[in-house]
Amino acid sequence: YRLGIEFDGSYTINKFFALNANAALSRNKIKNFTEYYDDYDNGGQVVNQYSLTDISFSPAAVLFGEFVYKPLKGLAIALQSKYVSKQYLDNTQNNDRTINGYWVSNARLGYNFKFAGVKNINLGLLVNNLLDKKYESNGYTYGYLSGGNRITENFYYPQAGTNFLLSLNVKF
């Protein structure tokens, strides 16, 4: 089951500044889970039973905030920040099989204008991972029994360092 609450809000401070935020806080559980992993020593599989474990890839908290500055008509400059809490790579809720929580910051620049019969043109620049944070947002795990020991191999998908996205949107 999944149980949680989501919040989304905006506040205009004045004609130049605004705050935007959203948050998702949740409890994500599996009532009964059966784990199977290979037994390379004896053949077959090892079976473990778990109760009320966290669902894999389901963070308990996802938070986002944005501070927007609008110095001119059509121009917006924003600083964004996003936090994602720890996640498990499988449904066993084992701390040896996790993705660490991470916090990243982005910067956004957007300019809207009209031109010769075009309803709107938006030029945008997004600078992702502004502080060049080293983190991973996904992965997988593989476990087996070998030499009498449980072996756990975790694999992660590292995310890009600071990167740029330039966009052009045209509405007719």
Summary of the structure (lengths in Angstrom):
residues: 172
radius of gyration: 22.4
end to end distance: 44.5
largest distance: 75.3
contacts: 445
relative contact order: 0.16
helix: 0%
strand: 71%
